[in-house]
Amino acid sequence: MRGSDVISVRDLGREGLERVFAETDRIAAMPEAERRRLCAGRSLGYLFFEPSTRTRLSFEAAMASVGGTSLGIADSATSSAQKGESLADMVRIMSMYTDALVLRHPLDGSSRFAAEVSDRPVINGGSGTEEHPTQAIQDLYTMRRERGRIDGLTVGIVGDLKYGRTVYSLLHALGNYDVKVHLVSPESLRIRPESVYEIRKRLDLAESTSLGDCIDELDVVYVTRVQRERFPDSEEYQRVRGSYVVGTDMLQKMRRGAIVMHPLPRLDEISTEVDSTPAARYFEQARNGMRTRAALLALILADGGP
């Protein structure tokens, strides 16, 4: 994977995903001094044209954990984009200053375009409504770590399946494994058919508008927020907001050992009462984001293993 772009989780396949998981475990077991030599002297650049907490900070923390440094633009309002500088020029300049680049941008195709103009590896930190591959990596790693496996799981993905880019990356990633997936959403937020045409050939998918129809079958309940910022009509957003709320009453209907995940930030989709229960794994999921991104950076920028 040395020097490779990561634009879609499809770029990795099962072998690539398992390599990242193995590297994550390997780095976690390293003495700190050894871990900090993995990317010593390397730098990570970031260009974020959309708000971010976990993705940007976890990349910075991940790079620091393997001995590297980070620099970049967290708010496009403070960049030369306000003067009309093109994305292509910003990417070219950033690639001169750094060894790898993370881009988050509201336009579909932005990360793939950046990879074409950059002479450094580009990692997609979220592109429009398309994909968020490093989120899917940490999601699968969390399932594997918490449930001991991925093959054989039944996963429920709940909420905004139309606009949530984490959903599409997660489905593509799950397509590498033997899993069953229940898609639960309001009718107006159903999965985009054209975006999952290929996925349906590889995954056992069932669609529903009611979480209660499948809650007792699920090993993983993956909850997503309604993506207010992507709605063309604010009234439509208000109609579907709060369609599903996972509370302690819902936990009682879940399988023994089932876990609740969320890519965060959450609004009102998961009650705060759930936070203190054994099923709540969304904060550990966020922690795993730093761990898996550190492994990915090591694989791209350093030797990354035997």
Phi, psi and chi 1 to 4 in degrees:
 res  aa     phi    psi   chi1   chi2   chi3   chi4
   1 MET       -   -3.0  -66.9  177.6   66.5      -
   2 ARG   -57.0  126.8 -175.3  176.5  175.3   86.4
   3 GLY    77.6    6.6      -      -      -      -
   4 SER   -85.4  147.1  -62.1      -      -      -
   5 ASP   -76.9  152.2  -61.4  -45.0      -      -
   6 VAL  -127.4   90.2 -179.6      -      -      -
   7 ILE   -99.1  -37.8  -53.6  -56.0      -      -
   8 SER  -134.2  149.2  166.9      -      -      -
   9 VAL   -63.7  -19.8   75.4      -      -      -
  10 ARG   -67.7  -18.6  -72.4  172.1  -76.5 -178.1
  11 ASP   -68.8  -18.3  -61.9  -24.2      -      -
  12 LEU   -95.5  -46.3  -62.3  173.1      -      -
  13 GLY    69.9 -179.4      -      -      -      -
  14 ARG   -65.0  -41.4  179.3  162.6  178.8  154.2
  15 GLU   -61.3  -43.3 -178.1  179.2   -6.1      -
  16 GLY   -66.3  -41.4      -      -      -      -
  17 LEU   -60.9  -46.2  -71.2  167.3      -      -
  18 GLU   -64.8  -31.7  -66.3  -67.9  -26.8      -
  19 ARG   -65.4  -43.1  178.8  105.3 -170.1  -94.6
  20 VAL   -64.5  -42.0  176.5      -      -      -
  21 PHE   -61.2  -45.0  -59.3  157.4      -      -
  22 ALA   -63.7  -40.1      -      -      -      -
  23 GLU   -67.5  -36.1 -177.6   70.2   -6.5      -
  24 THR   -60.2  -46.9  -56.8      -      -      -
  25 ASP   -64.9  -39.5  -68.0  -21.3      -      -
  26 ARG   -64.3  -45.1 -171.0 -179.1   80.3   91.7
  27 ILE   -66.0  -38.3  -69.5  175.1      -      -
  28 ALA   -61.1  -29.2      -      -      -      -
  29 ALA   -88.2   -5.2      -      -      -      -
  30 MET   -76.7  147.4  -80.2 -177.5  177.5      -
  31 PRO   -60.8  147.5  -19.4   30.8      -      -
  32 GLU   -56.9  -42.7 -178.2  177.6   -6.9      -
  33 ALA   -61.4  -39.1      -      -      -      -
  34 GLU   -69.3  -40.9 -178.0 -178.9   -7.2      -
  35 ARG   -62.5  -38.7  172.5  166.8   44.4   81.0
  36 ARG   -74.7   -5.5  -71.2 -173.5  178.6  -83.9
  37 ARG   -90.1  -11.2  -73.2 -163.5  -66.3  -91.4
  38 LEU   -60.5  -43.2  -70.8  172.6      -      -
  39 CYS  -125.3   26.8  -69.9      -      -      -
  40 ALA   -58.1  132.3      -      -      -      -
  41 GLY    84.2   -2.6      -      -      -      -
  42 ARG   -98.8  155.2  -59.7  -58.2 -173.0  102.3
  43 SER  -130.8  145.3   60.3      -      -      -
  44 LEU  -113.4  127.2  175.0   69.2      -      -
  45 GLY  -102.0  145.0      -      -      -      -
  46 TYR  -133.0  139.3   54.7   84.3      -      -
  47 LEU  -125.7  108.4  -68.7  171.3      -      -
  48 PHE  -115.7  111.8  -83.2   58.8      -      -
  49 PHE   -99.4    4.8  -68.4   83.2      -      -
  50 GLU  -133.0  153.9  -71.2 -176.7  -48.0      -
  51 PRO   -60.3  146.2  -23.1   33.8      -      -
  52 SER  -157.5  140.8  172.2      -      -      -
  53 THR  -112.8  -68.0  -58.6      -      -      -
  54 ARG   -66.3  -45.0  -82.9  148.9  -58.4  -81.1
  55 THR   -62.9  -51.0  -58.9      -      -      -
  56 ARG   -66.3  -48.7 -178.3  175.7   62.9   82.6
  57 LEU   -67.2  -35.4  -66.4 -179.9      -      -
  58 SER   -70.2  -33.6   68.8      -      -      -
  59 PHE   -65.1  -42.9  -95.6  112.9      -      -
  60 GLU   -63.0  -46.0  -71.9 -168.2   64.2      -
  61 ALA   -64.3  -39.2      -      -      -      -
  62 ALA   -63.2  -46.2      -      -      -      -
  63 MET   -63.5  -40.2 -166.9   60.1  173.8      -
  64 ALA   -64.5  -36.8      -      -      -      -
  65 SER   -66.9  -23.6   75.2      -      -      -
  66 VAL  -106.5   17.2  -70.2      -      -      -
  67 GLY    91.6    4.5      -      -      -      -
  68 GLY   -97.5 -179.5      -      -      -      -
  69 THR  -122.8  163.5   58.2      -      -      -
  70 SER  -133.2  147.4  -57.4      -      -      -
  71 LEU  -153.2  153.5   61.8  123.4      -      -
  72 GLY   164.6 -161.4      -      -      -      -
  73 ILE  -117.6  116.7  -63.5  167.1      -      -
  74 ALA   -94.9  -15.0      -      -      -      -
  75 ASP  -142.7  113.3 -179.6    0.2      -      -
  76 SER   -62.6  -19.2   62.0      -      -      -
  77 ALA   -66.1  -20.4      -      -      -      -
  78 THR   -99.7    8.2   64.5      -      -      -
  79 SER  -107.4  175.8   75.1      -      -      -
  80 SER   -73.5   -1.0  -69.4      -      -      -
  81 ALA   -59.7  -29.1      -      -      -      -
  82 GLN   -69.4  -17.9  -62.6  -56.1  -56.2      -
  83 LYS   -95.0   -0.5  -57.4  175.7 -177.1  177.7
  84 GLY    98.9    7.9      -      -      -      -
  85 GLU   -63.1  138.3 -174.9  172.8   24.2      -
  86 SER   -77.2  157.1   68.6      -      -      -
  87 LEU   -59.9  -41.3  175.3   61.1      -      -
  88 ALA   -58.0  -44.9      -      -      -      -
  89 ASP   -68.4  -38.7  -76.0   -3.1      -      -
  90 MET   -63.8  -40.6  -66.2 -178.5   74.8      -
  91 VAL   -65.6  -43.7  167.6      -      -      -
  92 ARG   -61.3  -42.6  -71.0 -171.9 -178.7  102.1
  93 ILE   -65.9  -46.2  -65.8  -62.4      -      -
  94 MET   -62.9  -35.2 -177.5   61.8   78.4      -
  95 SER   -70.3  -19.3   67.7      -      -      -
  96 MET   -74.1  -28.2  -66.2  176.1 -173.0      -
  97 TYR   -95.7  -14.0  -61.1  156.6      -      -
  98 THR  -135.5  172.1   58.1      -      -      -
  99 ASP   -97.3  -18.3  -62.1  -65.0      -      -
 100 ALA  -156.8  160.7      -      -      -      -
 101 LEU  -135.9  134.6  172.6   64.7      -      -
 102 VAL  -110.4  129.1  179.6      -      -      -
 103 LEU  -122.3  131.2  173.8   68.0      -      -
 104 ARG  -121.2  128.4  169.3  172.6  -75.4 -160.6
 105 HIS  -150.1  146.0 -160.7  -79.2      -      -
 106 PRO   -75.3  -11.9   25.9  -34.6      -      -
 107 LEU   -92.7  134.7  -68.3 -179.3      -      -
 108 ASP   -60.6  140.0  -69.3   -1.2      -      -
 109 GLY    85.3   -3.2      -      -      -      -
 110 SER   -64.2  -42.0   52.2      -      -      -
 111 SER   -70.6  -38.2  -71.8      -      -      -
 112 ARG   -67.1  -37.3 -161.4  160.8  -65.2  -78.7
 113 PHE   -63.3  -43.2  169.6   74.2      -      -
 114 ALA   -60.9  -39.1      -      -      -      -
 115 ALA   -63.8  -31.1      -      -      -      -
 116 GLU   -71.8  -30.7  -68.5  175.0   -2.1      -
 117 VAL   -99.8  -14.4  -60.6      -      -      -
 118 SER   -89.9  143.8  173.1      -      -      -
 119 ASP  -100.2   13.7   56.8    6.3      -      -
 120 ARG  -120.5  157.8  -59.5  -67.6 -172.0 -179.0
 121 PRO   -60.0  138.0  -20.7   31.1      -      -
 122 VAL  -113.8  132.7  172.6      -      -      -
 123 ILE  -112.9  129.9  -57.7  171.4      -      -
 124 ASN   -78.1  113.8  179.5   -1.3      -      -
 125 GLY   -96.1   15.7      -      -      -      -
 126 GLY   125.3  112.7      -      -      -      -
 127 SER  -122.7  110.2   56.7      -      -      -
 128 GLY    49.9 -131.0      -      -      -      -
 129 THR  -101.1   13.0   59.6      -      -      -
 130 GLU   -81.6  -77.5  -67.0  176.9  -46.8      -
 131 GLU  -147.4  164.5  -82.4 -159.3   59.5      -
 132 HIS  -145.5   76.3 -166.8  -14.7      -      -
 133 PRO   -62.2  -37.9   19.5  -31.6      -      -
 134 THR   -70.6  -23.7   60.4      -      -      -
 135 GLN   -67.1  -43.0  177.9   69.8   49.0      -
 136 ALA   -63.4  -36.4      -      -      -      -
 137 ILE   -62.1  -47.7  -67.5  170.2      -      -
 138 GLN   -68.6  -30.5   77.2 -175.3   64.5      -
 139 ASP   -64.8  -48.5  -67.1  -16.7      -      -
 140 LEU   -67.6  -38.0  -98.4   65.6      -      -
 141 TYR   -61.2  -40.1 -178.8   77.9      -      -
 142 THR   -64.3  -44.3  -58.4      -      -      -
 143 MET   -59.5  -45.8  -66.6  178.9 -164.4      -
 144 ARG   -62.2  -43.5  177.7  178.0  176.1  -91.6
 145 ARG   -70.2  -40.7 -175.3  178.9  174.8   91.2
 146 GLU   -82.1  -35.3  -62.4  -65.1  -29.7      -
 147 ARG  -105.1   -4.2  -64.7  -49.6  -49.5 -104.4
 148 GLY    82.3   -4.4      -      -      -      -
 149 ARG  -169.0  170.4   69.8 -167.0 -163.3  -76.7
 150 ILE  -116.2  -46.9  -60.2  172.9      -      -
 151 ASP   -54.4  133.8  -75.0  -39.3      -      -
 152 GLY    92.1   -6.3      -      -      -      -
 153 LEU   -78.7  154.2  -66.2  179.2      -      -
 154 THR  -113.7  119.9  -59.2      -      -      -
 155 VAL  -115.6  130.0  179.9      -      -      -
 156 GLY  -104.7  125.6      -      -      -      -
 157 ILE  -110.5  119.7  -54.6  177.7      -      -
 158 VAL  -123.4  134.7 -175.5      -      -      -
 159 GLY   120.2 -126.9      -      -      -      -
 160 ASP   -87.6   96.1 -175.3  -10.6      -      -
 161 LEU   -95.3   -7.3  -50.7 -174.6      -      -
 162 LYS   -86.0  -47.5 -178.6  177.2 -178.2  179.8
 163 TYR  -103.0  -15.3  -63.1  113.4      -      -
 164 GLY   -75.4  105.9      -      -      -      -
 165 ARG   -68.5  -25.6   61.6 -169.4  169.2 -157.9
 166 THR   -61.5  -30.5   62.2      -      -      -
 167 VAL   -63.7  -43.4  170.3      -      -      -
 168 TYR   -69.7  -40.7  -65.9   93.2      -      -
 169 SER   -64.6  -41.1  -77.5      -      -      -
 170 LEU   -63.0  -43.0  179.2   56.6      -      -
 171 LEU   -64.5  -43.1  -73.1  171.3      -      -
 172 HIS   -61.6  -39.9  -77.2  -61.0      -      -
 173 ALA   -68.0  -43.8      -      -      -      -
 174 LEU   -64.0  -24.8  -73.4  171.2      -      -
 175 GLY   -62.7  -12.3      -      -      -      -
 176 ASN   -86.3   -1.8  -67.1  -70.4      -      -
 177 TYR  -128.9  166.6  -64.2   86.3      -      -
 178 ASP   -90.9   86.2  178.8   18.7      -      -
 179 VAL  -132.2  162.3  -62.9      -      -      -
 180 LYS  -113.3  138.3 -178.9  173.1 -177.5  178.7
 181 VAL  -125.4  128.4  177.9      -      -      -
 182 HIS  -103.4  124.1  -73.8  -89.0      -      -
 183 LEU  -101.2  117.9  -57.9  173.4      -      -
 184 VAL  -121.3  119.7 -177.5      -      -      -
 185 SER  -161.0  163.1   69.4      -      -      -
 186 PRO   -63.3  156.8  -17.8   29.8      -      -
 187 GLU   -54.9  -39.0  -74.4  -69.9  -16.1      -
 188 SER   -74.4  -11.6   61.1      -      -      -
 189 LEU  -118.5   25.3  -65.7  179.8      -      -
 190 ARG   -65.1  158.6  -69.1 -178.5   63.9  179.1
 191 ILE   -57.1  143.1 -157.1   85.0      -      -
 192 ARG   -73.4  116.7  -59.4 -166.2  -59.3  -90.6
 193 PRO   -56.1  -40.7  -22.8   33.0      -      -
 194 GLU   -68.1  -21.6   69.4  -81.9    7.6      -
 195 SER   -87.1  -13.8  -62.3      -      -      -
 196 VAL  -121.7   16.9  -68.3      -      -      -
 197 TYR   -56.8  -47.8  177.7   76.9      -      -
 198 GLU   -72.7  -36.0  -69.2  -62.8  -35.7      -
 199 ILE   -60.2  -37.7  -62.5  174.0      -      -
 200 ARG   -62.2  -22.2  -71.3 -174.0 -178.6  -82.5
 201 LYS   -76.5  -18.8  -61.5  176.2 -177.5  178.1
 202 ARG  -114.3  -14.1  -62.8 -174.4  -69.6  130.5
 203 LEU  -122.6  146.2  -88.6 -179.3      -      -
 204 ASP   -85.1   99.5 -178.3   -0.2      -      -
 205 LEU  -108.3  137.4  -67.3  179.2      -      -
 206 ALA  -129.9  139.4      -      -      -      -
 207 GLU  -115.1  144.7  -66.0 -172.8   69.8      -
 208 SER  -155.4  161.4  172.8      -      -      -
 209 THR  -104.1   -2.3   58.4      -      -      -
 210 SER  -123.8  121.3  171.6      -      -      -
 211 LEU   -67.7  -30.8  179.7   56.1      -      -
 212 GLY   -62.0  -23.3      -      -      -      -
 213 ASP   -67.7  -25.1  -70.6  -12.8      -      -
 214 CYS  -131.3   -1.1   61.9      -      -      -
 215 ILE   -55.5  -33.8 -171.3   66.4      -      -
 216 ASP   -79.5   -4.0   58.6  -14.8      -      -
 217 GLU   -99.6   -9.4  -58.6  176.1   34.9      -
 218 LEU   -91.1  137.1  -55.6  178.6      -      -
 219 ASP   -91.3  -28.1  -62.0  -63.0      -      -
 220 VAL  -135.1  127.8  177.4      -      -      -
 221 VAL  -108.5  107.0 -179.7      -      -      -
 222 TYR  -102.0  107.6 -172.0   97.6      -      -
 223 VAL   -99.6  138.7 -173.8      -      -      -
 224 THR  -123.8  151.3   67.2      -      -      -
 225 ARG   -81.5  158.5   72.6 -179.8  174.4   91.6
 226 VAL   -76.4  125.0  177.1      -      -      -
 227 GLN   -80.2   80.9  -52.9  -86.8  -51.4      -
 228 ARG   -54.1  -40.0  175.3  178.0   58.7 -171.4
 229 GLU   -67.7  -13.8   65.4  -85.9   18.7      -
 230 ARG  -103.1   -1.2  -55.8 -163.0 -170.4  -77.7
 231 PHE   -79.3  128.9  -86.2   70.0      -      -
 232 PRO   -72.6  -18.9   24.4  -32.4      -      -
 233 ASP  -131.3  117.2 -176.8  -10.7      -      -
 234 SER   -65.8  -28.3   60.5      -      -      -
 235 GLU   -68.0  -37.2  -70.0 -175.1    5.6      -
 236 GLU   -63.2  -40.0 -178.6 -172.2   -3.6      -
 237 TYR   -60.4  -45.9  165.7   74.5      -      -
 238 GLN   -64.3  -29.5  -67.9  -60.8  -27.6      -
 239 ARG   -69.5  -32.0  -78.0 -164.8  -64.2  -89.2
 240 VAL  -105.0  -12.4  -64.6      -      -      -
 241 ARG   -60.5  135.5 -179.4 -177.0  176.0 -178.0
 242 GLY    77.8   16.8      -      -      -      -
 243 SER   -61.2  -33.5  -62.8      -      -      -
 244 TYR  -134.1  130.1  -53.4   99.7      -      -
 245 VAL  -130.2  121.8  177.9      -      -      -
 246 VAL   -93.2  113.4  174.5      -      -      -
 247 GLY  -119.5 -174.6      -      -      -      -
 248 THR   -65.9  -26.6   51.5      -      -      -
 249 ASP   -64.3  -37.1   57.5  -28.1      -      -
 250 MET   -70.6  -34.3 -169.7   64.2   74.1      -
 251 LEU   -60.4  -33.4  -62.0 -171.7      -      -
 252 GLN   -65.8  -20.0  -64.0  173.1    8.7      -
 253 LYS   -93.5   -6.9  -57.7  174.7 -176.7  177.9
 254 MET   -81.3  159.6  -69.7  166.0   50.6      -
 255 ARG   -61.0  151.5  -85.6 -177.2  174.4  175.5
 256 ARG   -60.8  128.8 -178.1 -179.2  178.7   85.3
 257 GLY    85.5   -2.8      -      -      -      -
 258 ALA   -67.2  149.7      -      -      -      -
 259 ILE  -121.2  155.8   59.9  172.7      -      -
 260 VAL  -111.2  128.9  178.1      -      -      -
 261 MET  -124.0  160.1  -63.0  174.5   59.8      -
 262 HIS  -160.6  132.5 -167.0  -56.8      -      -
 263 PRO   -70.4  -15.6   26.2  -34.8      -      -
 264 LEU    62.3  150.6  -58.6  176.3      -      -
 265 PRO   -77.3  151.8   31.2  -36.5      -      -
 266 ARG  -100.5  155.7   66.9  171.9  164.1 -177.9
 267 LEU  -109.2  -93.0  -59.9  179.4      -      -
 268 ASP  -123.2   20.7   50.0    9.5      -      -
 269 GLU   -76.2  -26.9  -46.6   88.1   40.8      -
 270 ILE  -128.2  123.1  -59.0  176.2      -      -
 271 SER   -63.4  143.5  167.6      -      -      -
 272 THR   -64.7  -18.0   55.0      -      -      -
 273 GLU   -65.0  -23.8  -64.2  175.4   -9.8      -
 274 VAL   -73.4  -24.3  174.5      -      -      -
 275 ASP   -55.2  -35.3  -64.6   -5.2      -      -
 276 SER   -91.3    7.2   58.1      -      -      -
 277 THR   -94.1  157.1   68.9      -      -      -
 278 PRO   -62.2  -22.3  -22.0   32.6      -      -
 279 ALA   -73.6  -24.6      -      -      -      -
 280 ALA   -73.9  111.4      -      -      -      -
 281 ARG  -124.4   14.7  -55.0  -43.8  -64.8  156.9
 282 TYR   -75.0  -29.5   28.4   89.9      -      -
 283 PHE   -76.2  -36.5  -65.2  121.8      -      -
 284 GLU   -64.7  -35.5 -175.0   64.2   19.7      -
 285 GLN   -59.5  -43.1 -179.8 -176.3   -5.6      -
 286 ALA   -64.7  -39.9      -      -      -      -
 287 ARG   -62.2  -39.3 -177.2  180.0  -73.3  110.2
 288 ASN   -65.1  -22.9  -72.3  -24.1      -      -
 289 GLY   -62.1  -42.1      -      -      -      -
 290 MET   -65.0  -41.6 -178.0 -169.6   72.5      -
 291 ARG   -66.3  -47.2  -66.2  166.8  174.4  161.7
 292 THR   -71.7  -32.4   53.1      -      -      -
 293 ARG   -70.3  -34.2  -72.3  176.8  175.3  119.7
 294 ALA   -62.2  -43.0      -      -      -      -
 295 ALA   -63.9  -42.8      -      -      -      -
 296 LEU   -62.6  -43.4 -170.9   66.3      -      -
 297 LEU   -64.5  -39.2  -70.7  168.0      -      -
 298 ALA   -63.6  -40.6      -      -      -      -
 299 LEU   -67.3  -36.5  -72.3  166.1      -      -
 300 ILE   -79.2  -38.9  -68.0  172.0      -      -
 301 LEU  -103.5  -24.1  -67.0  174.7      -      -
 302 ALA  -122.0 -168.6      -      -      -      -
 303 ASP   -62.5  -41.5  179.4   44.7      -      -
 304 GLY    71.8   19.8      -      -      -      -
 305 GLY   132.6 -178.8      -      -      -      -
 306 PRO   -61.8      -  -14.9   25.1      -      -
